[in-house]
Every structure is written in structure tokens, then in C-alpha cells.
């Protein structure tokens, strides 16, 4: 019988307490140090009056004490409310107020600005601090006032995470992820992307995982907890850099890592030596569309398969993805696909209006049945998609991203594909902005290739007119030095839209 997530966390902690568990900037922390920090956190939460199901706010950074905090909140069956520490102090304070927290856990760096402590005192929220020196520490630095209001967030006994979506297309929102869903997704993942299924065991692994994605988002949180449940040490990158990923690859020789497309491009642009990636059997991709041209260029240079995937916060993990076996057989002819349905998942594409299943290779709305959701009804996504005759899924954009210009529907990714085909354009993002006459019009931000020289906007517009239908051509184009991105390295369409709205 498979252990529960809570049981597995405690099993792993007991395997070899003095063995290395978390590496950060060259320093290792043991499983015992994690366990000690977890016990410190539990004492502080109990003193703050938090029991099972209570919501705990955590400002999650990619640091070792933060992984320990996440493990303890989950292992005590409380609920993690993720708070993005990269926001302004005003927005962090607004999150604390809005969540009505009994306790918030933050890094010592987050307390450098007095506003967090002031807001917590005002809201009756206890403040716990995470830090690391030779060991990991979590302690109370500001207790809740004795006269604090009791109007706290209600307990959520079946929810493990109040997860922030990435905020790629608009302001981030919170989704409740049930314990059952998260555990099923975690415990069922090992082996799917590898060339063989791992036998269920409980032994410490020799090769560490490398955490490259933000812990505050579902991808990073999932990656960290998947490593823990597999009893695998973790090398933590506070933020992605080519220098840090090269250090991790050459020092620890991992077989599998996860990198978003933007990071793959950075590795390519830095002319990273081929031999430094030679330990890798594959690289998992996700969080943003993987351009077929980038995939082909990367695989031709490094010989490492890129295994793209598709998932959503609502499903607590991947819905579809490539396996090494599928890559060997279909990689060339299925470029642009995000793979086939994960085990325990069914996918279909339906007509948006009638709900009827459309024929293969026809664009419609993607619907999913997933074991993680806990019911057998089709759940409609907001993604436009196609499924081919072999079951490979192609994401064609978001239904709610479609720009309706005077009655004509424009799919932004169609326009992006044309703009990126220009030899001077490295990246593009197309969004819709309000228009009094037409309802909405497309605009585009573009990032130029290094060394491309002067670029005339009129030249770009003429290029687009030559390749697009007239109503698809952006009404305005801005050249940006670098695309605005979310912490998970996705292009922030919300920020791009604001570039044009602010100007208006």
C-alpha cells in the first residue's frame, strides 16, 4: 500500500538523518537539520494557535529553510497560502490583510522593510522568520497581539495549498488544491518521463534534483516536493542563471532537470559547452510554449531530448507530456506538441458552443478528466487545442486570449509566430487592448536579437502585413530591451498590455 504524503515525508526524514539533503550556494544541509527546523516551526505554530487545516501564509523563496517550512506545513496537514515575496511591500501587505492569517512565515530579508511587521501587527498575525547559517532556523519574531481580532481565514482541512496562479495573462488568483490531488500527482509522477518505471522503494538517492523554478509557483513547489517524496537531495538555485546551472551540472551530473524555454535560450546564447550537459538523459520543459525552432536547434547542438509538457495549477500537475520513448519515435514528426495524456488523465477537444467532440486535428476547447481532481466529469479549460490521430496534444492558445477585432477573431500565437519568423526578432508578445470603434485591437511587444542593429517599426509592420490577414496586423508595436516576465520566467502578458495602456 502506498504511503500518504505525510507518512512519506516522515519516512524520508528518518532514512539517514545526517546525510546531505539540501544544497544552496555550495553549502549542504542535512535531513536532520530540516527535521530540526520543522520541529521549531511546529512549536511556533502551536503557540500561535494554529491547528490542522489552518491557513499559514508563506513568502516562499528558493532557499533551504523555505523548503523545510513547506514540508512541515504539509506534514502537519495545515494549508500553505503562497505569497509572492517579489511583489512590492504594498502588495505583500495587501495579501496578508486579504488572507486574514493567524501566522505568516517569511525570510529574514523580507523583514528588512518594516511594513510587513506593521501590517502583521495591525491584522493580529504572528510573524515567523526563516534563516540559515550552519543550520536551518525557524522561529517566532513577533507574536500576535493579545487583543487581536478573531476574524481569521476559516480552516481548510482538506486543502493543502491556496496556490497563486502564475499571473501570466492577468492578476494572479488563488486556487484551492486538495491534499488528495497534490499527493496523487506527486506520488504518481516518478517514472513517467524516464525510459523505465522506477520500482517503488524508500531509499536515499545518490543524484540530486536541481530546483530551477520558483518555489512560490506550482512548478517549483511540485518539483521540490516530488524530490522529497523520492528521497532525493535537492540543489537549490535561488534564481536561474547560466553560471549556476553550469555549476550544478558539472558538480553533480544530474540525469534530468527542468528548464523553461527562456532558460534554454539563455544556455544556448551563452554557448555552454556540450560536454557540460552530457550527463542529462532529458530536460523537462513547461510553463511556456516551446518553439519548435528552439527545440530543434537545442537538440541538434546538445543531443539532449526536450520533453515538453502541459499542465495547470487546477490539476495539481501535468496533464500531458512527452516520454523518452515517445520522443525517440515521434520527435521529428510531432514538433510543437506537448505530448500525450499522462497516466490517469483523459483529454478531448470540443466545440466551444455545442460541446461536441471535434475531429482529430481540429481546433476547439480542451477538456480534461484527471484523477487528481477527484471526480470523473470533464473539466473545461480555457485553452484552445488540437489532438491528432495518435493522441498528441497541441496547444493553440487560450480561448480567453483571443482578440475580437470588429467581429474578427485573432489568436495571438498566430501573430507571434509570424513576428518571430523575422530574422531580427528574438521574441514577441501579442495582446489585445480596448478600442472604442472595434472593441479590441492587437498590439505587440518585440525583443530584438543581439546585434540586429537599428530596426524600423514601419519595416516590421510591412513584414506583418505581407504575411498576415489585415485584421491580424498589430496596430502598434513596441521594441523592448527585455520581455517582462513572471518569476517563473513566463512572458507577462499582463505587463505587456500595461505598456500600451499606460501610454494611452
C-alpha positions as CSV (number, residue, x, y, z in Angstrom):
1,X,0.0,0.0,0.0
2,X,1.4,3.4,-1.0
3,X,2.1,5.7,2.0
4,X,0.3,9.0,2.3
5,X,2.2,12.2,1.6
6,X,2.5,12.9,5.3
7,X,3.8,9.4,6.0
8,X,6.3,9.6,3.2
9,X,7.7,12.9,4.4
10,X,8.4,11.4,7.8
11,X,9.8,8.2,6.3
12,X,12.3,10.1,4.2
13,X,13.5,12.2,7.2
14,X,14.3,9.0,9.2
15,X,16.3,7.2,6.5
16,X,19.7,8.7,7.1
17,X,19.4,11.9,9.2
18,X,23.0,13.0,8.8
19,X,23.0,12.6,5.0
20,X,23.0,15.7,2.8
21,X,19.6,16.9,1.8
22,X,19.6,20.5,0.5
23,X,22.5,22.3,-1.2
24,X,22.4,26.1,-1.5
25,X,25.3,28.2,-2.9
26,X,27.7,25.3,-2.2
27,X,26.6,24.6,1.3
28,X,24.8,21.4,2.3
29,X,22.2,21.0,5.0
30,X,21.3,17.5,6.3
31,X,17.9,15.8,6.7
32,X,18.4,16.2,10.4
33,X,18.7,20.0,10.0
34,X,15.5,20.0,8.0
35,X,13.8,18.0,10.7
36,X,15.0,20.3,13.5
37,X,13.7,23.4,11.6
38,X,10.4,21.6,11.0
39,X,10.1,20.9,14.8
40,X,10.9,24.6,15.5
41,X,8.2,25.7,13.1
42,X,5.7,23.3,14.7
43,X,6.3,24.7,18.1
44,X,5.8,28.2,16.9
45,X,2.6,27.4,15.0
46,X,1.1,25.6,18.0
47,X,2.0,28.6,20.2
48,X,0.3,30.9,17.7
49,X,-2.8,28.8,18.0
50,X,-2.7,27.1,14.5
51,X,-4.1,23.6,14.3
52,X,-5.0,21.2,11.5
53,X,-6.5,22.9,8.4
54,X,-5.5,26.4,9.5
55,X,-4.1,28.6,6.7
56,X,-0.4,29.6,7.1
57,X,1.0,32.4,4.8
58,X,4.4,31.7,3.5
59,X,6.6,34.1,1.5
60,X,8.4,31.4,-0.5
61,X,11.9,32.0,-1.9
62,X,14.2,29.4,-3.3
63,X,16.2,28.9,-0.1
64,X,16.7,25.8,2.1
65,X,14.7,26.9,5.2
66,X,11.7,27.7,2.9
67,X,11.7,24.0,1.7
68,X,11.7,22.9,5.4
69,X,8.8,25.2,6.1
70,X,6.8,23.9,3.2
71,X,7.4,20.3,4.3
72,X,6.2,21.0,7.8
73,X,3.1,22.9,6.9
74,X,2.1,20.0,4.6
75,X,3.2,17.3,7.1
76,X,1.1,18.8,9.8
77,X,-1.9,18.9,7.5
78,X,-2.2,22.7,7.6
79,X,-2.7,24.8,4.5
80,X,0.0,26.8,2.7
81,X,-1.1,30.2,1.4
82,X,1.7,31.1,-1.0
83,X,2.7,34.8,-1.0
84,X,5.0,36.1,-3.7
85,X,7.9,37.8,-2.0
86,X,8.9,39.5,-5.2
87,X,5.9,41.9,-5.0
88,X,6.1,45.4,-3.7
89,X,5.7,45.8,0.1
90,X,2.3,47.3,-0.5
91,X,1.1,44.1,-2.4
92,X,2.6,41.8,0.2
93,X,0.7,43.7,2.9
94,X,-2.5,43.6,0.9
95,X,-2.1,39.8,0.6
96,X,-1.6,39.5,4.4
97,X,-4.7,41.6,5.0
98,X,-6.8,39.8,2.4
99,X,-5.9,36.3,3.7
100,X,-6.7,37.1,7.3
101,X,-3.8,35.0,8.6
102,X,-3.1,33.8,12.1
103,X,0.6,33.4,11.1
104,X,2.9,34.4,8.3
105,X,6.4,32.8,7.7
106,X,9.0,34.9,5.9
107,X,12.7,35.2,5.3
108,X,14.9,37.5,7.3
109,X,15.3,39.6,4.1
110,X,11.6,40.2,4.0
111,X,11.6,41.8,7.4
112,X,14.1,44.4,6.3
113,X,11.1,46.5,5.3
114,X,9.1,47.4,8.4
115,X,5.8,47.4,6.5
116,X,5.4,43.6,6.7
117,X,5.8,43.6,10.5
118,X,3.5,46.6,10.9
119,X,0.8,45.1,8.7
120,X,1.0,41.8,10.6
121,X,0.6,43.6,14.0
122,X,-2.4,45.5,12.6
123,X,-4.0,42.3,11.4
124,X,-3.2,40.2,14.5
125,X,-0.9,38.0,12.6
126,X,2.1,36.2,14.2
127,X,5.4,36.6,12.2
128,X,7.8,33.7,11.9
129,X,11.3,34.1,10.5
130,X,13.3,31.7,8.4
131,X,17.1,31.9,8.2
132,X,20.2,29.7,7.7
133,X,23.8,29.8,8.9
134,X,25.4,26.5,9.8
135,X,21.9,25.1,10.3
136,X,18.3,26.0,9.4
137,X,16.2,28.1,11.8
138,X,12.5,29.0,12.0
139,X,11.3,31.0,15.0
140,X,8.7,33.5,16.1
141,X,9.9,37.1,15.9
142,X,6.6,38.8,16.5
143,X,3.7,37.2,18.4
144,X,0.1,38.2,17.6
145,X,-1.2,40.9,19.9
146,X,-3.3,39.6,22.8
147,X,-6.2,41.8,21.7
148,X,-6.0,40.5,18.1
149,X,-9.2,40.1,16.1
150,X,-10.5,36.5,15.8
151,X,-11.8,37.1,12.3
152,X,-9.2,34.8,10.7
153,X,-9.4,32.8,7.5
154,X,-11.6,29.7,8.1
155,X,-9.8,26.4,8.4
156,X,-9.5,24.3,5.2
157,X,-8.9,20.8,6.5
158,X,-8.9,19.1,3.0
159,X,-6.8,21.8,1.3
160,X,-3.0,21.6,1.3
161,X,-2.3,24.8,-0.8
162,X,-4.0,28.0,-1.6
163,X,-2.0,28.3,-4.7
164,X,-1.3,31.5,-6.7
165,X,-1.6,31.1,-10.4
166,X,1.4,32.5,-12.3
167,X,-0.3,35.8,-13.3
168,X,0.8,35.4,-17.0
169,X,-2.3,36.7,-18.5
170,X,-3.7,38.8,-15.7
171,X,-3.6,39.4,-12.0
172,X,-2.8,36.2,-10.1
173,X,-5.7,34.4,-8.4
174,X,-5.8,31.7,-5.7
175,X,-6.9,28.1,-6.3
176,X,-7.6,25.6,-3.6
177,X,-5.5,22.4,-4.1
178,X,-6.8,19.4,-2.1
179,X,-4.4,17.2,-0.2
180,X,-5.6,14.2,-2.2
181,X,-5.0,15.8,-5.6
182,X,-1.5,17.0,-4.7
183,X,-0.5,13.7,-3.2
184,X,-1.8,11.7,-6.2
185,X,0.0,14.0,-8.6
186,X,3.3,13.7,-6.6
187,X,3.3,10.1,-5.8
188,X,2.3,9.1,-9.3
189,X,4.9,11.1,-11.2
190,X,8.2,9.2,-10.8
191,X,9.0,7.1,-13.8
192,X,6.6,8.7,-16.3
193,X,9.3,10.7,-18.0
194,X,12.0,8.2,-17.7
195,X,12.7,5.3,-20.1
196,X,11.7,2.7,-17.4
197,X,9.4,2.7,-14.4
198,X,11.1,3.1,-11.1
199,X,10.3,0.4,-8.6
200,X,8.6,1.9,-5.5
201,X,11.2,2.0,-2.8
202,X,12.3,4.2,0.0
203,X,16.0,4.7,-0.1
204,X,18.0,7.9,-0.4
205,X,19.0,8.6,-4.0
206,X,22.6,9.5,-4.9
207,X,22.0,12.0,-7.7
208,X,20.3,15.2,-6.5
209,X,17.4,17.1,-8.2
210,X,18.1,20.6,-9.3
211,X,15.4,23.2,-8.3
212,X,15.5,25.8,-11.1
213,X,11.9,27.1,-10.9
214,X,10.4,29.4,-8.2
215,X,9.1,27.6,-5.1
216,X,6.3,30.2,-4.9
217,X,4.7,28.8,-8.0
218,X,3.2,25.3,-8.6
219,X,6.0,24.1,-10.8
220,X,8.7,24.8,-8.3
221,X,6.7,23.6,-5.3
222,X,5.8,20.4,-7.2
223,X,9.4,19.8,-8.2
224,X,10.7,20.3,-4.6
225,X,8.1,18.0,-3.0
226,X,8.5,15.4,-5.8
227,X,12.2,15.2,-4.9
228,X,11.4,14.9,-1.2
229,X,8.9,12.1,-1.7
230,X,11.5,10.3,-3.9
231,X,14.1,10.7,-1.1
232,X,16.3,12.7,-3.4
233,X,18.6,15.5,-2.3
234,X,17.9,18.9,-3.9
235,X,20.4,21.5,-5.2
236,X,18.5,24.8,-4.9
237,X,19.1,27.7,-7.4
238,X,17.8,30.9,-5.8
239,X,17.1,32.2,-9.3
240,X,18.1,30.8,-12.7
241,X,21.4,31.8,-14.1
242,X,23.6,30.1,-16.7
243,X,26.6,30.2,-14.3
244,X,24.6,28.4,-11.5
245,X,23.1,25.8,-13.8
246,X,26.5,25.0,-15.2
247,X,27.9,24.7,-11.7
248,X,25.1,22.2,-10.8
249,X,25.5,20.2,-14.0
250,X,29.3,19.9,-13.8
251,X,29.4,19.3,-10.0
252,X,26.5,16.8,-9.5
253,X,25.9,15.4,-13.1
254,X,22.1,15.0,-12.8
255,X,20.3,12.9,-15.3
256,X,17.2,15.0,-15.5
257,X,16.5,18.7,-15.0
258,X,13.6,21.1,-15.7
259,X,14.1,24.3,-17.6
260,X,11.6,26.7,-19.2
261,X,12.2,27.7,-22.9
262,X,13.6,31.1,-21.8
263,X,16.3,29.3,-19.8
264,X,17.1,27.0,-22.7
265,X,17.7,30.0,-24.9
266,X,20.0,31.5,-22.3
267,X,22.0,28.3,-22.2
268,X,22.3,28.4,-26.0
269,X,23.2,32.1,-26.1
270,X,26.0,31.6,-23.5
271,X,27.5,29.0,-25.8
272,X,27.5,26.5,-22.9
273,X,29.9,23.6,-23.8
274,X,28.2,20.4,-25.0
275,X,30.1,18.2,-22.5
276,X,28.7,20.1,-19.6
277,X,25.2,18.7,-20.5
278,X,26.4,15.2,-21.3
279,X,25.1,13.7,-18.0
280,X,21.5,14.6,-19.0
281,X,19.1,11.9,-20.3
282,X,16.5,14.6,-20.9
283,X,15.3,18.1,-20.0
284,X,11.7,18.6,-19.0
285,X,10.1,21.8,-20.3
286,X,6.9,23.6,-19.4
287,X,5.4,26.8,-18.1
288,X,5.6,28.4,-21.5
289,X,5.3,27.3,-25.2
290,X,8.4,25.6,-26.5
291,X,9.1,27.0,-30.0
292,X,9.8,24.1,-32.4
293,X,12.8,26.0,-33.9
294,X,14.4,26.4,-30.5
295,X,13.8,22.7,-29.7
296,X,15.4,21.6,-32.9
297,X,18.4,24.0,-32.5
298,X,18.9,22.9,-28.9
299,X,18.6,19.1,-29.6
300,X,20.9,19.3,-32.6
301,X,23.6,21.0,-30.6
302,X,23.4,19.1,-27.3
303,X,21.8,15.8,-28.2
304,X,19.5,16.1,-25.2
305,X,15.8,15.4,-25.7
306,X,13.5,18.2,-24.6
307,X,10.4,16.7,-23.1
308,X,7.7,19.3,-23.3
309,X,4.6,19.1,-21.0
310,X,1.3,20.8,-20.4
311,X,-0.3,21.3,-17.0
312,X,-2.4,23.7,-15.0
313,X,-2.5,24.7,-11.3
314,X,-6.0,23.5,-11.1
315,X,-4.9,19.9,-11.9
316,X,-2.0,20.0,-9.4
317,X,0.5,18.9,-12.0
318,X,0.9,17.8,-15.6
319,X,-2.0,16.8,-17.9
320,X,0.1,15.8,-20.9
321,X,3.8,15.3,-21.6
322,X,6.4,13.6,-23.7
323,X,8.2,10.5,-22.5
324,X,11.6,9.5,-23.7
325,X,10.0,6.6,-25.6
326,X,7.6,8.9,-27.5
327,X,10.5,11.3,-28.2
328,X,12.5,8.5,-29.8
329,X,9.6,7.5,-32.0
330,X,7.8,10.8,-32.8
331,X,10.0,13.8,-32.1
332,X,10.6,14.8,-35.7
333,X,7.0,14.5,-37.0
334,X,5.3,15.8,-33.9
335,X,7.2,19.1,-33.3
336,X,5.1,21.6,-31.4
337,X,3.1,19.0,-29.5
338,X,3.1,19.0,-25.7
339,X,2.9,15.2,-25.7
340,X,0.2,12.7,-24.8
341,X,-2.1,12.4,-21.8
342,X,-0.5,11.5,-18.5
343,X,-1.4,8.1,-16.9
344,X,-4.8,8.6,-15.1
345,X,-5.7,11.5,-17.3
346,X,-8.1,11.7,-20.3
347,X,-8.2,14.6,-22.8
348,X,-10.6,15.7,-25.5
349,X,-11.2,18.7,-27.7
350,X,-14.8,20.0,-28.1
351,X,-16.7,22.7,-29.9
352,X,-16.9,25.7,-27.7
353,X,-20.6,26.3,-28.3
354,X,-22.1,22.8,-28.8
355,X,-19.8,20.8,-26.5
356,X,-19.5,18.1,-29.1
357,X,-16.1,16.4,-29.6
358,X,-14.4,17.7,-32.8
359,X,-12.5,15.5,-35.3
360,X,-8.7,15.0,-35.0
361,X,-6.5,18.0,-35.9
362,X,-9.5,20.4,-35.4
363,X,-9.1,23.4,-33.0
364,X,-11.5,23.6,-30.1
365,X,-11.6,23.9,-26.3
366,X,-9.6,21.4,-24.3
367,X,-11.4,19.3,-21.7
368,X,-9.8,17.1,-19.1
369,X,-10.6,14.2,-16.7
370,X,-7.8,13.8,-14.2
371,X,-7.5,11.5,-11.1
372,X,-6.0,14.5,-9.3
373,X,-9.3,16.4,-9.4
374,X,-11.1,13.5,-7.7
375,X,-14.1,13.2,-10.0
376,X,-14.9,11.6,-13.3
377,X,-16.5,14.6,-15.0
378,X,-14.9,16.5,-17.9
379,X,-13.4,19.8,-16.7
380,X,-13.2,22.5,-19.3
381,X,-10.0,24.5,-19.6
382,X,-9.6,27.9,-21.2
383,X,-7.1,26.5,-23.7
384,X,-7.6,26.2,-27.4
385,X,-6.1,22.9,-28.6
386,X,-5.9,20.1,-31.2
387,X,-5.4,16.4,-30.7
388,X,-4.1,14.4,-33.6
389,X,-4.9,10.8,-34.6
390,X,-2.0,9.5,-32.4
391,X,-3.3,11.3,-29.3
392,X,-0.7,14.1,-29.3
393,X,-1.9,17.3,-27.9
394,X,-1.2,20.7,-29.5
395,X,-2.0,23.9,-27.5
396,X,-3.2,26.7,-29.9
397,X,-3.6,29.5,-27.4
398,X,-6.0,30.5,-24.7
399,X,-9.7,30.9,-25.5
400,X,-9.8,34.0,-23.2
401,X,-6.7,35.4,-25.0
402,X,-8.5,35.5,-28.3
403,X,-8.8,39.1,-29.6
404,X,-12.1,40.0,-31.2
405,X,-11.4,42.9,-33.5
406,X,-14.6,44.2,-35.1
407,X,-16.1,40.7,-35.1
408,X,-12.9,39.0,-36.4
409,X,-11.2,36.6,-34.0
410,X,-7.4,36.8,-33.7
411,X,-5.3,34.1,-32.0
412,X,-2.2,35.9,-30.6
413,X,0.1,33.0,-31.1
414,X,-0.6,33.1,-34.9
415,X,0.7,36.7,-35.0
416,X,3.6,35.9,-32.6
417,X,4.7,33.0,-35.0
418,X,4.9,35.4,-37.9
419,X,6.7,38.2,-36.0
420,X,9.3,35.7,-34.7
421,X,10.0,34.5,-38.2
422,X,11.6,37.9,-38.9
423,X,15.3,37.5,-38.8
424,X,15.8,40.4,-36.4
425,X,13.2,39.5,-33.8
426,X,14.1,37.2,-30.9
427,X,10.8,37.2,-29.0
428,X,7.3,38.7,-29.4
429,X,4.2,39.0,-27.4
430,X,0.8,40.0,-28.8
431,X,-2.1,41.2,-26.6
432,X,-5.4,42.9,-27.1
433,X,-6.2,46.4,-25.8
434,X,-9.6,48.2,-25.8
435,X,-10.6,50.2,-28.9
436,X,-13.7,52.4,-28.9
437,X,-14.6,51.6,-32.5
438,X,-13.6,47.9,-32.9
439,X,-13.9,46.7,-29.3
440,X,-10.3,45.4,-29.2
441,X,-7.2,45.6,-31.3
442,X,-3.9,43.7,-31.3
443,X,-0.6,45.3,-30.2
444,X,2.8,43.7,-30.0
445,X,6.0,44.0,-27.9
446,X,9.1,42.7,-29.6
447,X,12.6,41.8,-28.3
448,X,15.4,42.0,-30.9
449,X,18.2,39.6,-31.5
450,X,21.5,40.7,-30.1
451,X,23.5,42.6,-32.8
452,X,20.5,43.1,-35.0
453,X,21.2,46.9,-35.3
454,X,18.6,49.5,-36.0
455,X,15.1,48.2,-36.7
456,X,12.4,50.4,-38.2
457,X,8.9,49.8,-36.8
458,X,7.3,50.5,-40.2
459,X,9.5,47.8,-41.6
460,X,8.2,45.3,-39.1
461,X,4.6,46.3,-39.8
462,X,5.1,45.9,-43.5
463,X,6.6,42.5,-42.9
464,X,3.5,41.5,-40.8
465,X,1.1,42.9,-43.5
466,X,2.8,40.7,-46.1
467,X,2.2,37.6,-44.0
468,X,-1.0,38.1,-42.1
469,X,-4.6,38.9,-42.8
470,X,-5.2,42.7,-42.5
471,X,-7.2,42.4,-39.3
472,X,-4.4,40.4,-37.6
473,X,-1.7,43.0,-38.1
474,X,-0.9,44.8,-34.8
475,X,-2.0,48.4,-34.6
476,X,1.1,49.3,-32.6
477,X,4.5,47.7,-31.9
478,X,6.9,48.5,-29.1
479,X,10.6,47.4,-29.0
480,X,11.6,46.4,-25.5
481,X,15.1,45.7,-24.3
482,X,13.8,42.6,-22.5
483,X,10.4,41.0,-22.2
484,X,8.7,41.5,-18.9
485,X,8.4,38.1,-17.2
486,X,6.8,36.5,-14.2
487,X,9.1,34.8,-11.5
488,X,8.6,31.5,-13.4
489,X,10.1,33.1,-16.5
490,X,6.9,33.2,-18.5
491,X,6.3,36.4,-20.5
492,X,3.8,38.5,-18.5
493,X,1.1,39.4,-21.0
494,X,-0.5,41.5,-18.2
495,X,2.7,43.6,-18.0
496,X,2.9,43.9,-21.8
497,X,-0.7,45.1,-22.0
498,X,0.1,47.7,-19.4
499,X,3.0,49.0,-21.6
500,X,0.4,50.1,-24.1
501,X,-2.4,51.1,-21.6
502,X,0.0,53.3,-19.6
503,X,1.0,55.1,-22.8
504,X,-2.7,55.6,-23.7
